[in-house]
Amino acid sequence: MMNELPPSPWIHIGECPVCVNGLCRVRTCEDEQGRRHLYAMCDECEAIWVKPDTASERVFPRGEEPLCPVCSRPLYGEQAHWTEPEEIAASSDWSLAAIFEMPNALDQPQVSDLLVMDDIATDLDAPEAHREASELDAAVSEDTPGIKFADNSYGQDEPKPGC
C-alpha cells in the first residue's frame, strides 16, 4: 500500500471576474535573491492580480513568454507554483482574503444540495398500485384506439453519402 499525501487545498481569492469560469488561485514565486512573493492567477484565462483583491488592477501575461508580474521570472518556471497553506503568512493581506477549498469539494456537488423533497419517490409515485409490466402491456397495445405511439424509426436508416 502506497502512502499517499492528502490533496492540498486550492487557495484562491474568488471567482474570476474576467472569464467567469475560473478561480483566482494564489501562486507563489521566488525572485533571484530567494525572496518569495504571492499573486493570484485565474486558472482558466490566466488574468493576474498582484493584490489579493479581484477588484484591483489586473494584468495578462505575454502569450509567447509569460513572466511573473512581480519579479519577471518565468511564470511557469521551477521557482513558481500554486501556493501551499503554509506559504501564506498568518497576518498578511493574502491570508485575510484567501479561501481554502479542497479540489474534490469544488468539482462534486453535494447530494444534499441537489435533492429537494419533490425528488424523493414514494409508493404514490408507482404506476397503478404496482401492476406488473405484462398486465400493462396487455392492456395497451398499438391497436388501442386513441393512443398514438412514437415513431421509433427516426435515425435508424443507413447513413447516406455526404452525411
Phi and psi in radians as a Rosetta constraint file:
Dihedral C 1 N 2 CA 2 C 2 CIRCULARHARMONIC -1.492 0.35
Dihedral N 2 CA 2 C 2 N 3 CIRCULARHARMONIC 2.517 0.35
Dihedral C 2 N 3 CA 3 C 3 CIRCULARHARMONIC -1.525 0.35
Dihedral N 3 CA 3 C 3 N 4 CIRCULARHARMONIC 1.817 0.35
Dihedral C 3 N 4 CA 4 C 4 CIRCULARHARMONIC -1.674 0.35
Dihedral N 4 CA 4 C 4 N 5 CIRCULARHARMONIC 2.420 0.35
Dihedral C 4 N 5 CA 5 C 5 CIRCULARHARMONIC -1.325 0.35
Dihedral N 5 CA 5 C 5 N 6 CIRCULARHARMONIC 2.497 0.35
Dihedral C 5 N 6 CA 6 C 6 CIRCULARHARMONIC -1.149 0.35
Dihedral N 6 CA 6 C 6 N 7 CIRCULARHARMONIC 2.656 0.35
Dihedral C 6 N 7 CA 7 C 7 CIRCULARHARMONIC -1.132 0.35
Dihedral N 7 CA 7 C 7 N 8 CIRCULARHARMONIC 2.514 0.35
Dihedral C 7 N 8 CA 8 C 8 CIRCULARHARMONIC -1.377 0.35
Dihedral N 8 CA 8 C 8 N 9 CIRCULARHARMONIC 2.570 0.35
Dihedral C 8 N 9 CA 9 C 9 CIRCULARHARMONIC -1.247 0.35
Dihedral N 9 CA 9 C 9 N 10 CIRCULARHARMONIC 2.637 0.35
Dihedral C 9 N 10 CA 10 C 10 CIRCULARHARMONIC -1.413 0.35
Dihedral N 10 CA 10 C 10 N 11 CIRCULARHARMONIC 2.203 0.35
Dihedral C 10 N 11 CA 11 C 11 CIRCULARHARMONIC -1.851 0.35
Dihedral N 11 CA 11 C 11 N 12 CIRCULARHARMONIC 2.095 0.35
Dihedral C 11 N 12 CA 12 C 12 CIRCULARHARMONIC -2.485 0.35
Dihedral N 12 CA 12 C 12 N 13 CIRCULARHARMONIC 2.988 0.35
Dihedral C 12 N 13 CA 13 C 13 CIRCULARHARMONIC -2.006 0.35
Dihedral N 13 CA 13 C 13 N 14 CIRCULARHARMONIC 0.262 0.35
Dihedral C 13 N 14 CA 14 C 14 CIRCULARHARMONIC 2.265 0.35
Dihedral N 14 CA 14 C 14 N 15 CIRCULARHARMONIC -3.109 0.35
Dihedral C 14 N 15 CA 15 C 15 CIRCULARHARMONIC -1.361 0.35
Dihedral N 15 CA 15 C 15 N 16 CIRCULARHARMONIC 2.627 0.35
Dihedral C 15 N 16 CA 16 C 16 CIRCULARHARMONIC -1.258 0.35
Dihedral N 16 CA 16 C 16 N 17 CIRCULARHARMONIC 2.146 0.35
Dihedral C 16 N 17 CA 17 C 17 CIRCULARHARMONIC -1.351 0.35
Dihedral N 17 CA 17 C 17 N 18 CIRCULARHARMONIC -0.181 0.35
Dihedral C 17 N 18 CA 18 C 18 CIRCULARHARMONIC -1.467 0.35
Dihedral N 18 CA 18 C 18 N 19 CIRCULARHARMONIC -1.013 0.35
Dihedral C 18 N 19 CA 19 C 19 CIRCULARHARMONIC -1.735 0.35
Dihedral N 19 CA 19 C 19 N 20 CIRCULARHARMONIC -0.293 0.35
Dihedral C 19 N 20 CA 20 C 20 CIRCULARHARMONIC 1.050 0.35
Dihedral N 20 CA 20 C 20 N 21 CIRCULARHARMONIC 0.295 0.35
Dihedral C 20 N 21 CA 21 C 21 CIRCULARHARMONIC -2.050 0.35
Dihedral N 21 CA 21 C 21 N 22 CIRCULARHARMONIC -0.362 0.35
Dihedral C 21 N 22 CA 22 C 22 CIRCULARHARMONIC -1.982 0.35
Dihedral N 22 CA 22 C 22 N 23 CIRCULARHARMONIC 3.070 0.35
Dihedral C 22 N 23 CA 23 C 23 CIRCULARHARMONIC -1.850 0.35
Dihedral N 23 CA 23 C 23 N 24 CIRCULARHARMONIC 2.483 0.35
Dihedral C 23 N 24 CA 24 C 24 CIRCULARHARMONIC -1.476 0.35
Dihedral N 24 CA 24 C 24 N 25 CIRCULARHARMONIC 1.473 0.35
Dihedral C 24 N 25 CA 25 C 25 CIRCULARHARMONIC -1.435 0.35
Dihedral N 25 CA 25 C 25 N 26 CIRCULARHARMONIC 2.530 0.35
Dihedral C 25 N 26 CA 26 C 26 CIRCULARHARMONIC -1.439 0.35
Dihedral N 26 CA 26 C 26 N 27 CIRCULARHARMONIC 2.328 0.35
Dihedral C 26 N 27 CA 27 C 27 CIRCULARHARMONIC -2.063 0.35
Dihedral N 27 CA 27 C 27 N 28 CIRCULARHARMONIC 2.625 0.35
Dihedral C 27 N 28 CA 28 C 28 CIRCULARHARMONIC -1.957 0.35
Dihedral N 28 CA 28 C 28 N 29 CIRCULARHARMONIC 2.378 0.35
Dihedral C 28 N 29 CA 29 C 29 CIRCULARHARMONIC -2.359 0.35
Dihedral N 29 CA 29 C 29 N 30 CIRCULARHARMONIC 2.730 0.35
Dihedral C 29 N 30 CA 30 C 30 CIRCULARHARMONIC -2.165 0.35
Dihedral N 30 CA 30 C 30 N 31 CIRCULARHARMONIC 2.258 0.35
Dihedral C 30 N 31 CA 31 C 31 CIRCULARHARMONIC -1.396 0.35
Dihedral N 31 CA 31 C 31 N 32 CIRCULARHARMONIC -3.114 0.35
Dihedral C 31 N 32 CA 32 C 32 CIRCULARHARMONIC -1.051 0.35
Dihedral N 32 CA 32 C 32 N 33 CIRCULARHARMONIC -0.495 0.35
Dihedral C 32 N 33 CA 33 C 33 CIRCULARHARMONIC -1.561 0.35
Dihedral N 33 CA 33 C 33 N 34 CIRCULARHARMONIC 0.048 0.35
Dihedral C 33 N 34 CA 34 C 34 CIRCULARHARMONIC 1.513 0.35
Dihedral N 34 CA 34 C 34 N 35 CIRCULARHARMONIC 0.145 0.35
Dihedral C 34 N 35 CA 35 C 35 CIRCULARHARMONIC -1.456 0.35
Dihedral N 35 CA 35 C 35 N 36 CIRCULARHARMONIC 2.330 0.35
Dihedral C 35 N 36 CA 36 C 36 CIRCULARHARMONIC -1.613 0.35
Dihedral N 36 CA 36 C 36 N 37 CIRCULARHARMONIC 2.563 0.35
Dihedral C 36 N 37 CA 37 C 37 CIRCULARHARMONIC -2.476 0.35
Dihedral N 37 CA 37 C 37 N 38 CIRCULARHARMONIC 2.812 0.35
Dihedral C 37 N 38 CA 38 C 38 CIRCULARHARMONIC -2.064 0.35
Dihedral N 38 CA 38 C 38 N 39 CIRCULARHARMONIC 2.682 0.35
Dihedral C 38 N 39 CA 39 C 39 CIRCULARHARMONIC -2.714 0.35
Dihedral N 39 CA 39 C 39 N 40 CIRCULARHARMONIC 2.861 0.35
Dihedral C 39 N 40 CA 40 C 40 CIRCULARHARMONIC -1.899 0.35
Dihedral N 40 CA 40 C 40 N 41 CIRCULARHARMONIC 2.474 0.35
Dihedral C 40 N 41 CA 41 C 41 CIRCULARHARMONIC -2.419 0.35
Dihedral N 41 CA 41 C 41 N 42 CIRCULARHARMONIC 2.321 0.35
Dihedral C 41 N 42 CA 42 C 42 CIRCULARHARMONIC -1.133 0.35
Dihedral N 42 CA 42 C 42 N 43 CIRCULARHARMONIC 2.274 0.35
Dihedral C 42 N 43 CA 43 C 43 CIRCULARHARMONIC -1.371 0.35
Dihedral N 43 CA 43 C 43 N 44 CIRCULARHARMONIC 0.057 0.35
Dihedral C 43 N 44 CA 44 C 44 CIRCULARHARMONIC -1.986 0.35
Dihedral N 44 CA 44 C 44 N 45 CIRCULARHARMONIC -0.994 0.35
Dihedral C 44 N 45 CA 45 C 45 CIRCULARHARMONIC -1.774 0.35
Dihedral N 45 CA 45 C 45 N 46 CIRCULARHARMONIC -0.078 0.35
Dihedral C 45 N 46 CA 46 C 46 CIRCULARHARMONIC 1.166 0.35
Dihedral N 46 CA 46 C 46 N 47 CIRCULARHARMONIC 0.360 0.35
Dihedral C 46 N 47 CA 47 C 47 CIRCULARHARMONIC -1.116 0.35
Dihedral N 47 CA 47 C 47 N 48 CIRCULARHARMONIC 2.527 0.35
Dihedral C 47 N 48 CA 48 C 48 CIRCULARHARMONIC -2.178 0.35
Dihedral N 48 CA 48 C 48 N 49 CIRCULARHARMONIC 2.433 0.35
Dihedral C 48 N 49 CA 49 C 49 CIRCULARHARMONIC -2.140 0.35
Dihedral N 49 CA 49 C 49 N 50 CIRCULARHARMONIC 2.261 0.35
Dihedral C 49 N 50 CA 50 C 50 CIRCULARHARMONIC -1.495 0.35
Dihedral N 50 CA 50 C 50 N 51 CIRCULARHARMONIC -0.411 0.35
Dihedral C 50 N 51 CA 51 C 51 CIRCULARHARMONIC -1.830 0.35
Dihedral N 51 CA 51 C 51 N 52 CIRCULARHARMONIC 2.671 0.35
Dihedral C 51 N 52 CA 52 C 52 CIRCULARHARMONIC -1.389 0.35
Dihedral N 52 CA 52 C 52 N 53 CIRCULARHARMONIC 0.936 0.35
Dihedral C 52 N 53 CA 53 C 53 CIRCULARHARMONIC -2.691 0.35
Dihedral N 53 CA 53 C 53 N 54 CIRCULARHARMONIC 2.125 0.35
Dihedral C 53 N 54 CA 54 C 54 CIRCULARHARMONIC -1.255 0.35
Dihedral N 54 CA 54 C 54 N 55 CIRCULARHARMONIC -0.147 0.35
Dihedral C 54 N 55 CA 55 C 55 CIRCULARHARMONIC -1.494 0.35
Dihedral N 55 CA 55 C 55 N 56 CIRCULARHARMONIC -0.184 0.35
Dihedral C 55 N 56 CA 56 C 56 CIRCULARHARMONIC -1.365 0.35
Dihedral N 56 CA 56 C 56 N 57 CIRCULARHARMONIC 3.048 0.35
Dihedral C 56 N 57 CA 57 C 57 CIRCULARHARMONIC -1.064 0.35
Dihedral N 57 CA 57 C 57 N 58 CIRCULARHARMONIC 2.458 0.35
Dihedral C 57 N 58 CA 58 C 58 CIRCULARHARMONIC -2.129 0.35
Dihedral N 58 CA 58 C 58 N 59 CIRCULARHARMONIC 2.735 0.35
Dihedral C 58 N 59 CA 59 C 59 CIRCULARHARMONIC -2.279 0.35
Dihedral N 59 CA 59 C 59 N 60 CIRCULARHARMONIC 2.850 0.35
Dihedral C 59 N 60 CA 60 C 60 CIRCULARHARMONIC -2.130 0.35
Dihedral N 60 CA 60 C 60 N 61 CIRCULARHARMONIC 2.333 0.35
Dihedral C 60 N 61 CA 61 C 61 CIRCULARHARMONIC -1.224 0.35
Dihedral N 61 CA 61 C 61 N 62 CIRCULARHARMONIC 2.670 0.35
Dihedral C 61 N 62 CA 62 C 62 CIRCULARHARMONIC -1.157 0.35
Dihedral N 62 CA 62 C 62 N 63 CIRCULARHARMONIC 2.356 0.35
Dihedral C 62 N 63 CA 63 C 63 CIRCULARHARMONIC -1.106 0.35
Dihedral N 63 CA 63 C 63 N 64 CIRCULARHARMONIC -0.712 0.35
Dihedral C 63 N 64 CA 64 C 64 CIRCULARHARMONIC -1.398 0.35
Dihedral N 64 CA 64 C 64 N 65 CIRCULARHARMONIC -0.465 0.35
Dihedral C 64 N 65 CA 65 C 65 CIRCULARHARMONIC -2.577 0.35
Dihedral N 65 CA 65 C 65 N 66 CIRCULARHARMONIC 1.336 0.35
Dihedral C 65 N 66 CA 66 C 66 CIRCULARHARMONIC -1.195 0.35
Dihedral N 66 CA 66 C 66 N 67 CIRCULARHARMONIC 2.271 0.35
Dihedral C 66 N 67 CA 67 C 67 CIRCULARHARMONIC -2.125 0.35
Dihedral N 67 CA 67 C 67 N 68 CIRCULARHARMONIC 2.657 0.35
Dihedral C 67 N 68 CA 68 C 68 CIRCULARHARMONIC -1.050 0.35
Dihedral N 68 CA 68 C 68 N 69 CIRCULARHARMONIC 2.339 0.35
Dihedral C 68 N 69 CA 69 C 69 CIRCULARHARMONIC -1.263 0.35
Dihedral N 69 CA 69 C 69 N 70 CIRCULARHARMONIC -0.207 0.35
Dihedral C 69 N 70 CA 70 C 70 CIRCULARHARMONIC -1.719 0.35
Dihedral N 70 CA 70 C 70 N 71 CIRCULARHARMONIC -0.887 0.35
Dihedral C 70 N 71 CA 71 C 71 CIRCULARHARMONIC -1.966 0.35
Dihedral N 71 CA 71 C 71 N 72 CIRCULARHARMONIC -0.049 0.35
Dihedral C 71 N 72 CA 72 C 72 CIRCULARHARMONIC 1.109 0.35
Dihedral N 72 CA 72 C 72 N 73 CIRCULARHARMONIC 0.390 0.35
Dihedral C 72 N 73 CA 73 C 73 CIRCULARHARMONIC -1.537 0.35
Dihedral N 73 CA 73 C 73 N 74 CIRCULARHARMONIC 2.891 0.35
Dihedral C 73 N 74 CA 74 C 74 CIRCULARHARMONIC -0.949 0.35
Dihedral N 74 CA 74 C 74 N 75 CIRCULARHARMONIC 2.263 0.35
Dihedral C 74 N 75 CA 75 C 75 CIRCULARHARMONIC -1.023 0.35
Dihedral N 75 CA 75 C 75 N 76 CIRCULARHARMONIC -0.615 0.35
Dihedral C 75 N 76 CA 76 C 76 CIRCULARHARMONIC -1.949 0.35
Dihedral N 76 CA 76 C 76 N 77 CIRCULARHARMONIC 0.464 0.35
Dihedral C 76 N 77 CA 77 C 77 CIRCULARHARMONIC -1.285 0.35
Dihedral N 77 CA 77 C 77 N 78 CIRCULARHARMONIC 3.085 0.35
Dihedral C 77 N 78 CA 78 C 78 CIRCULARHARMONIC -1.106 0.35
Dihedral N 78 CA 78 C 78 N 79 CIRCULARHARMONIC -0.416 0.35
Dihedral C 78 N 79 CA 79 C 79 CIRCULARHARMONIC -1.454 0.35
Dihedral N 79 CA 79 C 79 N 80 CIRCULARHARMONIC -0.084 0.35
Dihedral C 79 N 80 CA 80 C 80 CIRCULARHARMONIC -2.098 0.35
Dihedral N 80 CA 80 C 80 N 81 CIRCULARHARMONIC 2.486 0.35
Dihedral C 80 N 81 CA 81 C 81 CIRCULARHARMONIC -2.855 0.35
Dihedral N 81 CA 81 C 81 N 82 CIRCULARHARMONIC 2.926 0.35
Dihedral C 81 N 82 CA 82 C 82 CIRCULARHARMONIC -1.155 0.35
Dihedral N 82 CA 82 C 82 N 83 CIRCULARHARMONIC 2.382 0.35
Dihedral C 82 N 83 CA 83 C 83 CIRCULARHARMONIC -1.166 0.35
Dihedral N 83 CA 83 C 83 N 84 CIRCULARHARMONIC 2.423 0.35
Dihedral C 83 N 84 CA 84 C 84 CIRCULARHARMONIC -1.645 0.35
Dihedral N 84 CA 84 C 84 N 85 CIRCULARHARMONIC 2.692 0.35
Dihedral C 84 N 85 CA 85 C 85 CIRCULARHARMONIC -0.946 0.35
Dihedral N 85 CA 85 C 85 N 86 CIRCULARHARMONIC -0.676 0.35
Dihedral C 85 N 86 CA 86 C 86 CIRCULARHARMONIC -1.259 0.35
Dihedral N 86 CA 86 C 86 N 87 CIRCULARHARMONIC -0.156 0.35
Dihedral C 86 N 87 CA 87 C 87 CIRCULARHARMONIC -1.533 0.35
Dihedral N 87 CA 87 C 87 N 88 CIRCULARHARMONIC -0.112 0.35
Dihedral C 87 N 88 CA 88 C 88 CIRCULARHARMONIC -1.739 0.35
Dihedral N 88 CA 88 C 88 N 89 CIRCULARHARMONIC 2.109 0.35
Dihedral C 88 N 89 CA 89 C 89 CIRCULARHARMONIC -1.132 0.35
Dihedral N 89 CA 89 C 89 N 90 CIRCULARHARMONIC 2.375 0.35
Dihedral C 89 N 90 CA 90 C 90 CIRCULARHARMONIC -1.003 0.35
Dihedral N 90 CA 90 C 90 N 91 CIRCULARHARMONIC -0.565 0.35
Dihedral C 90 N 91 CA 91 C 91 CIRCULARHARMONIC -1.836 0.35
Dihedral N 91 CA 91 C 91 N 92 CIRCULARHARMONIC 0.175 0.35
Dihedral C 91 N 92 CA 92 C 92 CIRCULARHARMONIC -1.402 0.35
Dihedral N 92 CA 92 C 92 N 93 CIRCULARHARMONIC 2.853 0.35
Dihedral C 92 N 93 CA 93 C 93 CIRCULARHARMONIC -1.060 0.35
Dihedral N 93 CA 93 C 93 N 94 CIRCULARHARMONIC -0.583 0.35
Dihedral C 93 N 94 CA 94 C 94 CIRCULARHARMONIC -1.138 0.35
Dihedral N 94 CA 94 C 94 N 95 CIRCULARHARMONIC -0.715 0.35
Dihedral C 94 N 95 CA 95 C 95 CIRCULARHARMONIC -1.190 0.35
Dihedral N 95 CA 95 C 95 N 96 CIRCULARHARMONIC -0.547 0.35
Dihedral C 95 N 96 CA 96 C 96 CIRCULARHARMONIC -1.245 0.35
Dihedral N 96 CA 96 C 96 N 97 CIRCULARHARMONIC -0.552 0.35
Dihedral C 96 N 97 CA 97 C 97 CIRCULARHARMONIC -1.632 0.35
Dihedral N 97 CA 97 C 97 N 98 CIRCULARHARMONIC -0.285 0.35
Dihedral C 97 N 98 CA 98 C 98 CIRCULARHARMONIC -1.207 0.35
Dihedral N 98 CA 98 C 98 N 99 CIRCULARHARMONIC 2.445 0.35
Dihedral C 98 N 99 CA 99 C 99 CIRCULARHARMONIC -2.001 0.35
Dihedral N 99 CA 99 C 99 N 100 CIRCULARHARMONIC 2.218 0.35
Dihedral C 99 N 100 CA 100 C 100 CIRCULARHARMONIC -1.848 0.35
Dihedral N 100 CA 100 C 100 N 101 CIRCULARHARMONIC 2.097 0.35
Dihedral C 100 N 101 CA 101 C 101 CIRCULARHARMONIC -2.389 0.35
Dihedral N 101 CA 101 C 101 N 102 CIRCULARHARMONIC 2.461 0.35
Dihedral C 101 N 102 CA 102 C 102 CIRCULARHARMONIC -1.318 0.35
Dihedral N 102 CA 102 C 102 N 103 CIRCULARHARMONIC 2.409 0.35
Dihedral C 102 N 103 CA 103 C 103 CIRCULARHARMONIC -0.954 0.35
Dihedral N 103 CA 103 C 103 N 104 CIRCULARHARMONIC -0.748 0.35
Dihedral C 103 N 104 CA 104 C 104 CIRCULARHARMONIC -1.193 0.35
Dihedral N 104 CA 104 C 104 N 105 CIRCULARHARMONIC -0.477 0.35
Dihedral C 104 N 105 CA 105 C 105 CIRCULARHARMONIC -1.197 0.35
Dihedral N 105 CA 105 C 105 N 106 CIRCULARHARMONIC -0.507 0.35
Dihedral C 105 N 106 CA 106 C 106 CIRCULARHARMONIC -1.338 0.35
Dihedral N 106 CA 106 C 106 N 107 CIRCULARHARMONIC -0.620 0.35
Dihedral C 106 N 107 CA 107 C 107 CIRCULARHARMONIC -1.422 0.35
Dihedral N 107 CA 107 C 107 N 108 CIRCULARHARMONIC -0.593 0.35
Dihedral C 107 N 108 CA 108 C 108 CIRCULARHARMONIC -1.899 0.35
Dihedral N 108 CA 108 C 108 N 109 CIRCULARHARMONIC 2.040 0.35
Dihedral C 108 N 109 CA 109 C 109 CIRCULARHARMONIC -1.193 0.35
Dihedral N 109 CA 109 C 109 N 110 CIRCULARHARMONIC 2.571 0.35
Dihedral C 109 N 110 CA 110 C 110 CIRCULARHARMONIC -1.314 0.35
Dihedral N 110 CA 110 C 110 N 111 CIRCULARHARMONIC 2.470 0.35
Dihedral C 110 N 111 CA 111 C 111 CIRCULARHARMONIC -1.002 0.35
Dihedral N 111 CA 111 C 111 N 112 CIRCULARHARMONIC -0.697 0.35
Dihedral C 111 N 112 CA 112 C 112 CIRCULARHARMONIC -1.105 0.35
Dihedral N 112 CA 112 C 112 N 113 CIRCULARHARMONIC -0.468 0.35
Dihedral C 112 N 113 CA 113 C 113 CIRCULARHARMONIC -1.306 0.35
Dihedral N 113 CA 113 C 113 N 114 CIRCULARHARMONIC -0.404 0.35
Dihedral C 113 N 114 CA 114 C 114 CIRCULARHARMONIC -1.630 0.35
Dihedral N 114 CA 114 C 114 N 115 CIRCULARHARMONIC -0.430 0.35
Dihedral C 114 N 115 CA 115 C 115 CIRCULARHARMONIC -1.622 0.35
Dihedral N 115 CA 115 C 115 N 116 CIRCULARHARMONIC 2.462 0.35
Dihedral C 115 N 116 CA 116 C 116 CIRCULARHARMONIC -2.218 0.35
Dihedral N 116 CA 116 C 116 N 117 CIRCULARHARMONIC 2.908 0.35
Dihedral C 116 N 117 CA 117 C 117 CIRCULARHARMONIC -1.022 0.35
Dihedral N 117 CA 117 C 117 N 118 CIRCULARHARMONIC -0.547 0.35
Dihedral C 117 N 118 CA 118 C 118 CIRCULARHARMONIC -1.181 0.35
Dihedral N 118 CA 118 C 118 N 119 CIRCULARHARMONIC -0.310 0.35
Dihedral C 118 N 119 CA 119 C 119 CIRCULARHARMONIC -1.439 0.35
Dihedral N 119 CA 119 C 119 N 120 CIRCULARHARMONIC -0.218 0.35
Dihedral C 119 N 120 CA 120 C 120 CIRCULARHARMONIC -1.559 0.35
Dihedral N 120 CA 120 C 120 N 121 CIRCULARHARMONIC 2.158 0.35
Dihedral C 120 N 121 CA 121 C 121 CIRCULARHARMONIC -1.337 0.35
Dihedral N 121 CA 121 C 121 N 122 CIRCULARHARMONIC 2.537 0.35
Dihedral C 121 N 122 CA 122 C 122 CIRCULARHARMONIC -2.254 0.35
Dihedral N 122 CA 122 C 122 N 123 CIRCULARHARMONIC 3.089 0.35
Dihedral C 122 N 123 CA 123 C 123 CIRCULARHARMONIC -1.096 0.35
Dihedral N 123 CA 123 C 123 N 124 CIRCULARHARMONIC -0.434 0.35
Dihedral C 123 N 124 CA 124 C 124 CIRCULARHARMONIC -1.222 0.35
Dihedral N 124 CA 124 C 124 N 125 CIRCULARHARMONIC -0.326 0.35
Dihedral C 124 N 125 CA 125 C 125 CIRCULARHARMONIC -1.420 0.35
Dihedral N 125 CA 125 C 125 N 126 CIRCULARHARMONIC -0.224 0.35
Dihedral C 125 N 126 CA 126 C 126 CIRCULARHARMONIC -1.257 0.35
Dihedral N 126 CA 126 C 126 N 127 CIRCULARHARMONIC 2.543 0.35
Dihedral C 126 N 127 CA 127 C 127 CIRCULARHARMONIC -1.234 0.35
Dihedral N 127 CA 127 C 127 N 128 CIRCULARHARMONIC 2.232 0.35
Dihedral C 127 N 128 CA 128 C 128 CIRCULARHARMONIC 0.568 0.35
Dihedral N 128 CA 128 C 128 N 129 CIRCULARHARMONIC 1.135 0.35
Dihedral C 128 N 129 CA 129 C 129 CIRCULARHARMONIC 0.901 0.35
Dihedral N 129 CA 129 C 129 N 130 CIRCULARHARMONIC 0.845 0.35
Dihedral C 129 N 130 CA 130 C 130 CIRCULARHARMONIC 1.105 0.35
Dihedral N 130 CA 130 C 130 N 131 CIRCULARHARMONIC 0.682 0.35
Dihedral C 130 N 131 CA 131 C 131 CIRCULARHARMONIC -1.122 0.35
Dihedral N 131 CA 131 C 131 N 132 CIRCULARHARMONIC 2.543 0.35
Dihedral C 131 N 132 CA 132 C 132 CIRCULARHARMONIC -1.194 0.35
Dihedral N 132 CA 132 C 132 N 133 CIRCULARHARMONIC 2.611 0.35
Dihedral C 132 N 133 CA 133 C 133 CIRCULARHARMONIC -1.046 0.35
Dihedral N 133 CA 133 C 133 N 134 CIRCULARHARMONIC -0.668 0.35
Dihedral C 133 N 134 CA 134 C 134 CIRCULARHARMONIC -1.136 0.35
Dihedral N 134 CA 134 C 134 N 135 CIRCULARHARMONIC -0.604 0.35
Dihedral C 134 N 135 CA 135 C 135 CIRCULARHARMONIC -1.125 0.35
Dihedral N 135 CA 135 C 135 N 136 CIRCULARHARMONIC -0.731 0.35
Dihedral C 135 N 136 CA 136 C 136 CIRCULARHARMONIC -1.162 0.35
Dihedral N 136 CA 136 C 136 N 137 CIRCULARHARMONIC -0.702 0.35
Dihedral C 136 N 137 CA 137 C 137 CIRCULARHARMONIC -1.104 0.35
Dihedral N 137 CA 137 C 137 N 138 CIRCULARHARMONIC -0.681 0.35
Dihedral C 137 N 138 CA 138 C 138 CIRCULARHARMONIC -1.225 0.35
Dihedral N 138 CA 138 C 138 N 139 CIRCULARHARMONIC -0.576 0.35
Dihedral C 138 N 139 CA 139 C 139 CIRCULARHARMONIC -1.304 0.35
Dihedral N 139 CA 139 C 139 N 140 CIRCULARHARMONIC -0.529 0.35
Dihedral C 139 N 140 CA 140 C 140 CIRCULARHARMONIC -2.237 0.35
Dihedral N 140 CA 140 C 140 N 141 CIRCULARHARMONIC 2.174 0.35
Dihedral C 140 N 141 CA 141 C 141 CIRCULARHARMONIC -2.392 0.35
Dihedral N 141 CA 141 C 141 N 142 CIRCULARHARMONIC 3.125 0.35
Dihedral C 141 N 142 CA 142 C 142 CIRCULARHARMONIC -1.157 0.35
Dihedral N 142 CA 142 C 142 N 143 CIRCULARHARMONIC -0.265 0.35
Dihedral C 142 N 143 CA 143 C 143 CIRCULARHARMONIC -1.541 0.35
Dihedral N 143 CA 143 C 143 N 144 CIRCULARHARMONIC -0.095 0.35
Dihedral C 143 N 144 CA 144 C 144 CIRCULARHARMONIC -1.204 0.35
Dihedral N 144 CA 144 C 144 N 145 CIRCULARHARMONIC 2.163 0.35
Dihedral C 144 N 145 CA 145 C 145 CIRCULARHARMONIC -1.151 0.35
Dihedral N 145 CA 145 C 145 N 146 CIRCULARHARMONIC 2.485 0.35
Dihedral C 145 N 146 CA 146 C 146 CIRCULARHARMONIC 1.506 0.35
Dihedral N 146 CA 146 C 146 N 147 CIRCULARHARMONIC -0.091 0.35
Dihedral C 146 N 147 CA 147 C 147 CIRCULARHARMONIC -1.961 0.35
Dihedral N 147 CA 147 C 147 N 148 CIRCULARHARMONIC 2.178 0.35
Dihedral C 147 N 148 CA 148 C 148 CIRCULARHARMONIC -1.829 0.35
Dihedral N 148 CA 148 C 148 N 149 CIRCULARHARMONIC 2.323 0.35
Dihedral C 148 N 149 CA 149 C 149 CIRCULARHARMONIC -1.746 0.35
Dihedral N 149 CA 149 C 149 N 150 CIRCULARHARMONIC 2.610 0.35
Dihedral C 149 N 150 CA 150 C 150 CIRCULARHARMONIC -1.152 0.35
Dihedral N 150 CA 150 C 150 N 151 CIRCULARHARMONIC 2.568 0.35
Dihedral C 150 N 151 CA 151 C 151 CIRCULARHARMONIC -1.431 0.35
Dihedral N 151 CA 151 C 151 N 152 CIRCULARHARMONIC 1.826 0.35
Dihedral C 151 N 152 CA 152 C 152 CIRCULARHARMONIC -1.501 0.35
Dihedral N 152 CA 152 C 152 N 153 CIRCULARHARMONIC 0.102 0.35
Dihedral C 152 N 153 CA 153 C 153 CIRCULARHARMONIC -1.437 0.35
Dihedral N 153 CA 153 C 153 N 154 CIRCULARHARMONIC -0.242 0.35
Dihedral C 153 N 154 CA 154 C 154 CIRCULARHARMONIC -1.071 0.35
Dihedral N 154 CA 154 C 154 N 155 CIRCULARHARMONIC 2.226 0.35
Dihedral C 154 N 155 CA 155 C 155 CIRCULARHARMONIC 1.458 0.35
Dihedral N 155 CA 155 C 155 N 156 CIRCULARHARMONIC 0.047 0.35
Dihedral C 155 N 156 CA 156 C 156 CIRCULARHARMONIC -1.657 0.35
Dihedral N 156 CA 156 C 156 N 157 CIRCULARHARMONIC -0.218 0.35
Dihedral C 156 N 157 CA 157 C 157 CIRCULARHARMONIC -1.292 0.35
Dihedral N 157 CA 157 C 157 N 158 CIRCULARHARMONIC 2.849 0.35
Dihedral C 157 N 158 CA 158 C 158 CIRCULARHARMONIC -1.257 0.35
Dihedral N 158 CA 158 C 158 N 159 CIRCULARHARMONIC 2.509 0.35
Dihedral C 158 N 159 CA 159 C 159 CIRCULARHARMONIC -1.158 0.35
Dihedral N 159 CA 159 C 159 N 160 CIRCULARHARMONIC 2.512 0.35
Dihedral C 159 N 160 CA 160 C 160 CIRCULARHARMONIC -1.722 0.35
Dihedral N 160 CA 160 C 160 N 161 CIRCULARHARMONIC 2.794 0.35
Dihedral C 160 N 161 CA 161 C 161 CIRCULARHARMONIC -1.019 0.35
Dihedral N 161 CA 161 C 161 N 162 CIRCULARHARMONIC 2.451 0.35
Dihedral C 161 N 162 CA 162 C 162 CIRCULARHARMONIC 1.570 0.35
Dihedral N 162 CA 162 C 162 N 163 CIRCULARHARMONIC -0.039 0.35
